[in-house]
Amino acid sequence: MLPEVRPHLSGPLADQLEHQLGLVPQREAGDLDVQRVAGIAVVAAAHSDGYAATGHLLGLLAALPAPTKAGERFWSELWRSSGTAYLLPANIKAAVLRSLAGEGIVLARQILSAVDEMTPPQRVAAGEVIGQALAESDHFPDLKTQVIGELWFRDLELTAWRVLHADRRSDDPTGRKAFLDAWSRV
C-alpha cells in the first residue's frame, strides 16, 4: 500500500537529482536520454527508503483484520494480549491517515512505543493473536501462528525503525562531504 506522493515530499529527491546528475527542476522530461533516465531511477531508488518503508508499514497493518465490526474481536484480543492501547485503531487512526498522505514518522514512533511498552510475554501473546489472524486470512498452513506473529512483529518493528532512520538521514552535499572526509581519514 503506497502513500500519496506530495510535492513537498519529493523536494529532497529533486535536490538530489540536481546535485548528483545536474538536472535542474525546470528540465523537460522529453529532453532526457536513456542514460539520464537510468540515473534518475538509481537516485530515486537510493532516496526512497522512507517512502517505501512507510508503504510497507501500511501494508503490514492492511494484512490485519480491518477495524470494522467484523474485526472488533481481533482488536480487542490484541489490546488484551499486548497490554498496550497504542495499537488500537482509534489510537492510530490519525497516524495511519497521515502515513497514507506520505508522512509515516508519527505512525513509526507510535508503533515503536507500543513494542517498547510490551513485556516479552505480552509480545508473544500479541504475536499469537496476530499470527492466528494472518493464518486465517493468508492461509499459511505450514507455519505455527506464533511464528507468523513473531515474524510480523519483527517486520513491523524494523520497518518502523527504517521510517525513523530515513527521516534522520542527511543527504545534503555538506553532510555527504563531512561523511566522506571523516571516513577518508580513518
N, C-alpha and C positions, 0 to 999 in steps of 0.2 A: 504494500500500500504506500504509494508515494505522496508526500506532502505537495502542496501547491508550490509553484515557483514564483516568488515575488521579486520584483525588480531590485529592491533594496538588499535582498539576499544574494543576488548574483553580482553585485558590485565588486566584492573582493575577487571573484573569478575574472571579471573584466580587467581589474587591475593586474592580475597575474598574467593574463593574455598579453596585455600591453608590455609588461616588464619582461616576460620570458620570450615572447615571439615578436615584439614590436608592433602589435596590432592595435591601432587606435580605435576607440569605441565607435567612431563615425564611419569606419570602413564598411563598404558594401559587401555582403556575402558573395555576390556574383564575381567579385574580384579575387576570390581565393582559389588557389590551385590545390591539388590533392595533398601536397606536402604540408601546406598550411592547415588544411582541414585535419590531417592526421596529428599535427602539432596541437591543435585546439583540443582534439579528443584526449590526447595524453595529459595536457594540463588540466582539463576538466575532470578526468578520472582521478588524478592526484589530489585535486582540490575538493572533491565532493564527498569526502568521508563522513562529515557531519550530516549532510543531507541524506546520504544512503543509510546511515545508522538510524536517523530519525524515522525513515521509512520502514526500516526493519523493526524498530520498536513498535510502530503501529501495526505491522504485520503480526508480530507476536501477540499483541493484545487482540487483534482480529481473529486469531485462532481460538480464542476462548469463547465460551458462550456469550452471546450478545446480552447487554444489560437491559433486558426486557423482562416481562412477566415470566416467560419460559426459562430465562437464565437466573431468575431470582434465587433459586435453591443453591446453585453453584456459588454465586457471590456471597451468600450467607455462610456457606460452608468454608469458603476461602477466608472470610473475615474471622470466623471462629477458630479455624486451624492455625492461621498465621499470627493471630494475636494483634494484628495491626489493621487500622481502618484506612491507612494510606492508599491502599489499592482498591477501595470501594469505588464503584462508578461515580457516585455523587461527589467523591473527593478528588477524582482525577479527570472529571469531565472537562473542566476548563483547560487543563494541561493537554489533554488529548486533542481538543479543538484547536489549541494554539499549535500543536505539532502538525496537524493537518494543514495548517496555514504556513508551515515551514519553520516554526520556532520550537524545536524539541528540547531546549535546555530545561525548562520548568518540569516537563514530564520526566526527563532523565534524573533530575535531582530528587523528585518525589519517589521514583522507583528505588533509587539508591538509599533513600531514607527508610523506605519500607523494609528493604532487605536488611539494612543495618539494625533495625529495631527488632527483628526476629531472632529468637534463640535458635540454636541448631535443631532441637526437637520440633519447634514451630515451623522451621523451614522444611523439614522432612514431611511434616503433616500437611503443610500447604502444597508441597510438591506432589504428594499423593492425590490431593483433591484436583490439582491441575492435570496431573497425569491421567487420572480417570476420565476427566472431561475430554482431553485430547485423544485418548484411546477410543472413546466412544465416537468422536466426530471424525477422526482421521484414519481410523482402522489400522492401528499398529498392533496386530495380533501377536507378534513375536517378542514384544518388549513389555517389561513389567511397568505398571503405572508409576511406580516410584522412580524408575529410571527415566521415563519420559518426563515426569515433572521436574526432576533434578536437572536434566538437560535443558529444559525450557527455562528454569530459573537461572542457570549459568549463562545461557544465551542472553536473557533479559538483562542481567546484571552487567555483563561485559559490553553489551550494546549500549546501555545507558552510560557506561564509562566512556565509550568511544564518542558519544554525542558530546559529553562534557569536555573530553580531551581535544576534540576537533575545534571546539569553540575557543579554547585557550591557545591553540597553535598560532605562532606568529609567521605569517607568510610575506611580511613586508620586506623590501630589499635591505633595510638596515638590520633587521633581525636575522635575515639569512646571512649577511656578511659577518655579523658578530659570531654566529654559529660556526661558519666556515673558518674564521680566524681562530676561534678557540680550539677547534679540533685540529687545525693545521699545526698548532704549536705543541701538540702532545708529543 
